[in-house]
Amino acid sequence: MSLKNRFKEKCIIVFGRYPEPGKTKTRLIPNLGPAGAADLHRRLVERVLKTAIGFLQDQTVCLQFCYDGGDEAKVRRWLTPDMMPCKQASGDIGLRMHEAFRQAFDKGAKQVVLVGTDIPEITAGHFKDAFESLKEHDLVLGPSIDGGYWLMGLKRWHDVFQGIDWGTEKVFEQTMDQAKHLGLRVRRLNPLEDIDTIENLRKIMPEEAEPGPFVSVIIPALNEERHIEFTIQCALDQDTEVIVVDGGSGDHTVEISRAAGAAVFTSKAGRAFQQNYGAVKSHGRVLLFLHADTVLPERFVSHIFNILMDPETLLGAFQFKTDIDRPLMKLFERLSNFRSTYLNLPYGDQALFLRKSRFIAAGGFPLVPIAEDLLFVRRLSKLGRIRIAPAKIVTSGRRWQAMGMFQTIIINQIIVAGCLLGVSPHVLAPLYRIPRRVQGVKVSRGQGFE
């Protein structure tokens, strides 16, 4: 079916951008962080689209998302398959809206209503009012408090975009003057307020205005004074909080973690219990579970944001790498990444991450002494998609060095096979005990990152 045939006589164009940390809602970044501001925009877009879809249920109207940033593949992965994505033209906002209207009319639309994405108060009733008004009027405008407009509707092509000082408080007034010059009959809707600044956000959505992390990095620790400081330093970011849950260390793990900038809590030992406890104490929308001897890659927050833009993705992880530069380990790394990518089975040493709401819905990590990550991932793999970020973490190879690489690999596979066959993790746990002779090996962030 051609795109022209898919267009109906009425068309709603939602005019926005693909969320990208650092490029979206930039005026809110000082308060919300790059990823936090982009995630707010994502939710605002989805809110407007949901409202429009609710209106479409009883109407013969097509819906189009006209976007800037990203690409069509990303937009289609993010939004419903029924959505009609359309890349915005280049130029200022006037030229881009000009082209969006022109294309819609060229493809057969008789009435076109364009709305922005920063108006959380828009309702299905506003869409109904706009289309009803176009029966008797040439132009419908919804003025915004800042002097612009949040909605424009036309029933045939008119160039009302000339002579406008875009980005100023004169936009609505000058558009009305242009409409008068063209002899158009205009219907003015009630004014609404859009969200551009932190003051707008505090007024309209106060629950969203409090500064908070986008990602909570949760690190379970037990006697990790050799590694924990650098692990924390590499996890600190404008969009993160770092939570260390100590299981009763007898060394200086707690003091070092606090000095490095982490919030530290103490719980009973056990990685599953510690990670679940950290999730309870977290404030982020996304949880990332990080081993104390594992270093995150550069731009890890952006990787997390991009992976979780796909609503079908329940869980993400990073590619696996160690600090051991030996052929057998390189082979093991390649096999591990094949397993996680093609068998949907990443392990905990790949820094698992997911939205907090989904972690809660999944019931958290099972309280077992070993393989809590394997069991958790298996549970989520039955519910949705698992994706691996195109970047590598680096984890310490101390266990392989202490127990022997070949022996460690064999033990790991026995444990995995046992869990998949239904053997109790309590029976398998003794296989994983690390000898006292294991020594810390500090991992450098520069080792092996891509």
C-alpha positions in Angstrom: 0.0 0.0 0.0 1.4 3.4 -0.9 1.9 6.1 1.6 -0.6 8.3 -0.2 -3.3 5.6 0.1 -2.5 5.3 3.8 -3.3 9.0 4.3 -6.9 9.8 5.2 -8.8 13.0 4.9 -7.9 14.0 8.4 -4.3 13.8 9.6 -2.6 14.5 13.0 1.1 15.4 12.9 2.9 15.1 16.2 6.0 17.3 15.7 8.9 16.3 17.9 12.4 14.8 18.1 13.9 11.5 18.8 15.2 11.5 22.4 19.0 11.7 22.6 20.9 12.5 25.9 22.7 15.8 25.6 20.7 16.9 22.6 17.1 16.9 23.9 15.5 19.3 26.4 18.9 21.0 26.8 17.5 23.7 29.1 16.5 21.0 31.6 19.9 19.3 31.6 21.3 21.3 34.6 18.5 20.0 36.7 17.7 16.6 35.3 21.0 15.5 33.6 21.4 14.7 29.9 19.7 11.3 30.1 17.1 12.5 32.6 16.0 15.4 30.4 15.9 13.1 27.3 13.9 10.5 29.2 11.4 13.2 30.2 11.0 14.1 26.6 10.5 10.5 25.7 7.6 10.2 28.1 6.1 13.5 27.0 6.1 12.3 23.4 4.6 9.0 24.3 1.9 10.9 26.4 0.9 13.0 23.4 0.9 10.0 21.1 -1.2 8.0 23.5 -3.7 10.9 23.7 -3.8 11.1 19.9 -4.3 7.4 19.5 -7.2 7.6 22.0 -8.9 10.2 19.8 -8.3 8.0 16.7 -10.3 5.1 18.0 -13.5 6.7 17.0 -12.3 8.8 14.1 -11.1 8.3 10.5 -7.8 10.0 11.0 -4.2 9.0 10.3 -1.4 9.7 12.8 2.1 10.8 11.8 5.2 11.4 14.0 7.4 14.0 12.3 10.7 13.7 14.0 14.1 15.3 14.2 17.2 13.5 15.4 17.7 9.7 15.2 16.7 7.8 12.2 13.6 5.9 10.9 14.8 2.5 12.2 15.2 3.9 15.7 11.8 5.6 15.6 10.1 2.5 14.3 11.7 0.4 17.1 10.6 2.9 19.7 7.0 3.5 18.6 4.0 1.4 17.5 4.3 -0.3 14.1 1.2 1.6 13.0 2.9 4.9 13.4 3.9 6.8 10.2 7.3 8.3 10.8 8.4 11.2 8.8 11.8 13.0 9.0 11.6 16.7 9.5 12.9 18.9 6.7 16.0 21.0 7.4 15.9 24.7 8.3 14.2 26.6 11.1 11.1 25.5 12.8 8.9 27.5 10.4 10.4 25.8 7.4 10.1 22.4 8.9 6.4 22.9 9.8 5.8 24.4 6.4 7.1 21.3 4.7 5.2 18.9 7.1 1.9 20.5 6.2 2.7 20.7 2.5 3.6 17.0 2.3 0.4 16.0 4.2 -1.8 17.9 1.8 0.1 16.6 -1.2 -0.6 13.1 0.0 -4.4 13.6 0.1 -5.2 15.0 3.5 -8.1 17.6 3.7 -7.6 18.6 7.3 -4.3 18.6 9.1 -3.6 19.3 12.7 -0.1 19.6 14.0 0.8 19.5 17.7 4.0 19.8 19.7 5.2 17.2 22.2 5.8 19.5 25.3 2.1 19.9 26.2 1.2 17.4 28.9 -2.2 19.0 29.4 -3.4 18.2 25.8 -6.5 15.9 25.7 -8.5 14.1 23.0 -11.0 16.9 23.4 -8.5 19.3 22.0 -8.1 17.2 18.8 -11.9 17.0 18.5 -12.3 20.7 18.9 -9.6 21.5 16.3 -11.1 19.3 13.6 -14.6 20.5 14.3 -13.4 24.1 14.1 -11.8 23.4 10.7 -15.3 22.8 9.2 -16.0 26.6 9.5 -12.5 28.1 9.8 -9.4 28.1 7.6 -6.9 28.1 10.5 -7.0 26.8 14.1 -4.4 28.0 16.6 -3.8 26.9 20.2 -1.7 29.7 21.8 0.9 28.8 24.4 1.7 30.9 27.5 5.1 31.9 26.2 3.8 33.6 23.1 4.0 30.7 20.7 1.4 28.0 19.9 1.0 24.4 20.8 -1.4 23.4 18.0 -2.0 24.5 14.4 -4.7 23.2 12.1 -5.3 23.9 8.4 -7.9 22.6 6.0 -6.0 23.6 2.9 -2.5 24.8 2.2 -1.8 28.4 3.3 1.7 29.8 3.9 1.3 31.3 7.4 5.0 30.8 8.2 6.5 33.9 6.5 7.8 36.8 8.6 7.8 35.1 11.9 10.5 35.6 14.6 10.7 32.0 15.6 11.8 31.3 19.2 10.4 34.6 20.5 7.3 35.6 22.4 6.0 37.2 19.1 5.3 34.0 17.3 1.6 33.7 18.0 0.9 37.4 17.4 2.8 37.5 14.1 1.1 34.3 12.9 -2.3 35.9 13.6 -1.1 39.0 11.6 -0.1 36.7 8.7 -3.4 35.0 8.8 -5.2 38.3 8.7 -3.1 39.4 5.8 -4.1 36.2 3.9 -7.8 36.7 4.7 -8.1 33.5 6.7 -10.9 32.7 9.2 -9.2 31.8 12.4 -10.4 29.9 15.5 -8.3 30.4 18.6 -8.3 27.6 21.2 -7.7 28.1 24.9 -4.0 28.7 25.8 -1.9 25.9 27.3 1.6 26.0 28.8 4.5 23.9 27.3 7.5 22.6 29.2 10.7 24.3 28.2 12.2 25.4 31.5 12.5 24.0 35.0 10.0 26.6 36.1 7.4 25.2 33.6 8.1 21.7 34.8 7.7 22.6 38.5 4.4 24.3 37.7 2.8 21.7 35.4 4.5 18.4 36.5 6.1 19.1 40.0 6.6 15.4 40.6 9.1 15.4 37.7 11.0 18.5 38.7 13.0 17.1 41.6 16.6 16.3 40.6 17.2 12.6 40.5 19.5 10.1 38.8 18.5 8.4 35.6 20.6 5.3 36.5 21.2 3.8 39.9 24.4 1.8 39.8 24.2 -0.9 42.4 27.4 -2.6 43.5 27.3 -5.6 45.9 30.7 -5.8 47.8 32.5 -7.9 50.3 36.2 -7.1 51.0 36.8 -5.3 47.8 39.1 -2.5 48.9 41.5 -3.3 46.1 39.0 -2.6 43.3 36.0 -0.6 44.6 37.4 2.9 44.3 38.1 2.8 40.6 34.9 0.9 39.9 33.0 3.7 41.6 34.9 6.5 39.9 34.1 5.0 36.5 30.4 4.7 37.4 30.0 8.3 38.6 28.2 10.5 36.1 25.8 13.4 36.0 23.0 10.9 35.3 23.9 8.3 38.0 24.0 7.6 41.6 26.3 4.8 42.9 25.1 2.6 45.7 27.4 0.1 47.4 25.8 -2.6 49.4 28.4 -4.1 51.7 27.9 -7.6 53.0 30.0 -7.2 56.1 33.5 -6.5 54.9 36.5 -6.8 57.3 38.7 -4.5 55.3 38.3 -0.8 54.3 35.7 -1.3 51.5 33.1 0.8 53.3 35.4 3.8 54.0 36.9 3.8 50.5 33.4 3.6 48.9 32.1 6.6 50.9 35.2 8.6 50.1 34.9 7.8 46.4 31.3 9.2 46.3 29.1 6.2 46.7 26.1 5.9 49.0 26.9 2.9 51.2 24.5 0.5 52.9 25.1 -2.6 54.9 23.2 -5.9 54.6 23.7 -9.5 55.2 26.1 -11.2 52.7 24.8 -12.7 49.5 25.0 -11.1 46.1 21.2 -11.6 45.3 20.2 -10.1 48.7 22.6 -7.2 48.4 21.5 -6.3 44.9 17.8 -6.5 45.9 18.5 -4.3 48.9 20.3 -1.8 46.7 17.3 -1.6 44.4 15.1 -0.8 47.4 17.4 2.1 48.3 17.7 3.4 44.8 16.2 6.5 43.3 16.9 6.0 39.5 14.4 5.0 36.8 17.0 2.5 35.6 19.0 0.0 37.7 22.4 -1.3 36.7 24.0 -4.1 38.7 27.7 -3.9 38.6 30.3 -6.3 40.1 32.9 -4.6 42.4 35.8 -5.6 40.2 34.2 -4.6 36.9 34.7 -1.3 35.0 32.1 0.3 32.9 32.8 1.7 29.4 32.9 5.3 28.3 29.4 6.8 27.6 27.7 3.8 29.3 24.7 5.9 30.2 24.0 6.7 26.5 24.3 3.0 25.7 21.8 2.1 28.4 19.4 4.9 27.2 19.6 3.7 23.6 19.0 0.1 24.4 16.0 0.8 26.6 14.4 3.1 24.0 13.0 -0.2 22.6 9.9 -0.8 24.7 10.1 -4.6 23.9 13.5 -4.7 25.5 13.3 -5.8 29.2 16.9 -6.3 29.9 20.3 -5.1 28.6 23.9 -5.9 29.3 27.4 -5.0 28.0 29.8 -7.2 26.0 32.1 -9.3 28.1 35.9 -8.7 28.4 38.5 -9.4 31.0 41.9 -7.9 31.7 43.7 -11.1 30.8 45.4 -11.0 27.4 45.8 -14.7 26.6 44.5 -16.7 23.6 42.3 -19.1 25.8 40.7 -16.1 27.5 40.1 -14.3 24.2 38.3 -17.4 22.9 36.2 -17.6 26.1 35.3 -13.9 25.7 34.1 -14.5 22.1 32.1 -17.5 23.2 30.6 -15.5 26.0 29.5 -12.7 23.7 28.1 -15.1 21.3 26.1 -16.7 24.1 24.8 -13.4 25.4 23.9 -12.0 22.0 22.4 -15.0 20.2 21.2 -17.1 23.1 19.8 -14.1 25.1 21.9 -15.2 28.1 24.2 -12.5 29.5 25.6 -13.0 33.0 26.0 -10.7 35.9 29.6 -9.8 35.1 28.3 -8.1 32.0 26.5 -5.4 34.1 22.8 -6.2 33.7 20.5 -3.2 33.5 16.7 -2.6 33.2 14.0 -0.2 34.2 13.3 -0.2 37.9 9.6 -0.8 37.3 10.3 -4.0 35.4 12.8 -5.2 38.0 10.0 -4.8 40.6 7.5 -6.5 38.4 9.9 -9.4 37.9 10.3 -9.9 41.6 14.0 -9.1 41.8 16.8 -11.6 42.0 16.0 -15.0 43.4 17.5 -15.4 46.8 20.0 -18.2 46.0 23.7 -18.5 46.9 24.9 -18.7 43.3 23.6 -18.2 39.7 21.1 -15.6 40.7 21.9 -13.7 37.5 21.4 -16.7 35.3 18.0 -17.5 36.9 16.9 -13.9 36.7 17.9 -13.5 33.0 16.2 -16.8 32.1 13.0 -15.5 33.8 13.1 -12.2 31.8 14.0 -13.8 28.5 10.6 -15.5 28.5 8.8 -12.1 28.9 10.6 -9.9 26.4 13.7 -9.0 24.5 17.3 -8.9 25.8 19.8 -6.7 24.0 23.6 -6.3 24.3 25.1 -2.9 24.1 27.9 -2.3 21.5 30.5 -1.6 24.2 32.6 -3.8 26.5 32.9 -3.8 30.2 36.3 -5.0 31.6 36.2 -7.4 34.6 39.1 -8.6 36.7 40.5 -11.9 35.7 41.6 -12.6 39.3 39.4 -15.7 39.7 40.8 -17.3 36.5 44.3 -16.4 37.6 43.8 -18.0 41.0 42.0 -21.2 40.1 43.4 -21.7 36.6 41.7 -20.5 33.4 40.7 -24.0 32.1 39.5 -25.1 35.5 37.4 -22.0 36.1 35.8 -22.2 32.7 34.9 -25.9 33.3 33.4 -25.1 36.8 31.4 -22.2 35.3 29.9 -24.4 32.6 29.0 -27.2 35.2 27.2 -24.6 37.3 25.3 -23.3 34.3 24.4 -26.7 33.1 23.3 -27.8 36.5 21.0 -24.7 36.9 19.5 -25.3 33.5 18.8 -28.9 34.4 17.2 -28.0 37.6 19.9 -28.7 40.1 19.6 -26.6 43.3 22.0 -23.6 43.4 22.6 -24.6 47.0 24.1 -27.9 45.8 26.2 -26.1 43.2 27.5 -23.2 45.4 30.5 -25.0 46.9 32.0 -25.3 43.4 32.3 -21.5 43.2 34.2 -20.9 46.4 37.3 -18.8 45.6 40.5 -19.8 47.4 42.0 -17.4 49.9 45.0 -17.0 47.7 43.0 -14.9 45.2 44.8 -11.5 44.9 43.2 -8.3 43.6 44.2 -7.2 40.2 43.3 -3.6 39.4 41.5 -3.1 36.2 42.3 -0.1 33.9 39.5 1.6 32.1 41.7 1.8 29.1 42.1 -2.0 28.8 40.1 -3.3 25.8 37.4 -0.7 25.5 35.6 -0.2 22.2 
